[in-house]
Amino acid sequence: MDLLAAMRVYVRVVERGSMSAAARDLSIGQPAVSERIDRLESHLGARLLRRNTRTITLTDVGSAFYERSKVVLDAADSALAVTAEDQPLRGTLRIAAPHGVGEIVLPPILCRLRERHPQLKLDLVLNDRIVDPVTEGVDISLRLGDCGIGNFVAVRLGHIRRILVAAPRYLDRIGIPERSNDLVDHPFLRVSGLFNDGRLPLISVDRQTDLAPLNIVLTVSHWRPLYAMLLEGAGIGVLQEPACTEALGDGRLIRLLPNHEVPGFDLHALYPASKSVPPKTRVTLSLLKEHVPEIVQ
């Protein structure tokens, strides 16, 4: 039995909380995961996990073995990194990101990464929920806003500005809002999860914050339908600046209340805390730190 490989499987099962999730992360079948755990327990002569149809819990021995396995695997990765410093990157880099960032900001950076390291495979996972790199089995997780608390390292990459916009065809028909209180008279389109209190925070040039009431008429789960409907003149809405830079530049969208700004989000890259950062993670972080500011600022 390859003990290190079995320990990696075990650690992934513990961190993901299920064998099926661990199998997806490791790109192996669930029966293979179960078989390796069984062989590991047989080799150790101890039960590591209590399993039923829905949950997995650790025994006392299993908890201690998990902590010690992490130390051993970190040491093994550190040793391997010494020999990998000057070698082409191989394997798979799994990175999670919010939709807007993953669709607008990341592609040119990932293309640069692939050009420099053509043997490295990429697995990009896009969703707008919070992704913990430790529990979700990703190498890097990009997160907007508060990083929260976890066993990860957070690196600030930049700031994503947000802009209140509408199409000229809408403004020609309905008129331009002149004050924050005017916004309630306009149909407001939003991405789900934002502005749930029905108010839009606006910061004036003298740094005073105003909570403008909104008339929310449409909620979508993805920014692209929102963007398309704003271009069609369906109302007003807020977009991340990278998503609307081109439309603002050619006049298809107009910034509203230009003397106010919508608070944006800091963008961080999160990766699992470890004494040894894998070369593929380290190289990708370096590219992100170099190129994200060029795109978002």
TAKA-V168816 format. One record per backbone hydrogen bond with DSSP energy under -1.0 kcal/mol. NH is the residue of the N-H (numbers start at 1). CO is the residue of the C=O. Records with the same first field share a line. If there is no record, write none. Layout:
# TAKA-V168816
NH=CO  CO
This chain:
# TAKA-V168816
3=1
6=2
7=3
8=4
9=5
10=6
11=7
12=8
13=9
14=10
15=11
16=12
17=13
22=18
23=19
24=20
25=21
26=22
28=23
33=29
34=30
35=31
36=32
37=33
38=34
39=35
40=36
41=37
42=38
43=39
44=40
45=41
46=41
50=57
52=55
57=50
59=48
63=59
64=60
65=61
66=62
67=63
68=64
69=65
70=66
71=67
72=68
73=69
74=70
75=71
76=72
77=73
78=74
79=75
80=76
81=77
82=78
87=84
93=121
95=123
96=140
97=125
102=98
103=99
104=100
105=101
106=101
110=106
111=107
112=108
113=109
114=110
115=111
116=112
117=113
120=117
121=91
123=93
125=95
127=97
136=132
138=133
139=94
140=94
141=270
142=96
143=268
145=266
152=150
153=271
155=269
157=267
158=267
160=265
163=239
165=237
166=254
171=167
172=168
174=170
175=171
182=179
183=180
185=182
186=183
188=215
189=236
190=218
192=220
194=191
198=195
200=212
202=210
203=261
204=208
207=204
210=202
212=200
214=198
217=188
218=188
220=190
227=223
228=224
229=225
230=226
231=227
232=228
233=230
234=229
236=187
237=165
239=163
241=161
243=240
244=241
245=241
248=244
249=245
250=246
252=247
253=247
254=166
256=164
260=257
261=203
265=160
267=158
268=143
269=155
270=141
271=153
273=151
282=278
283=279
284=280
285=281
286=282
287=283
288=284
289=285
290=286
291=287
292=288
295=291
296=292
297=293
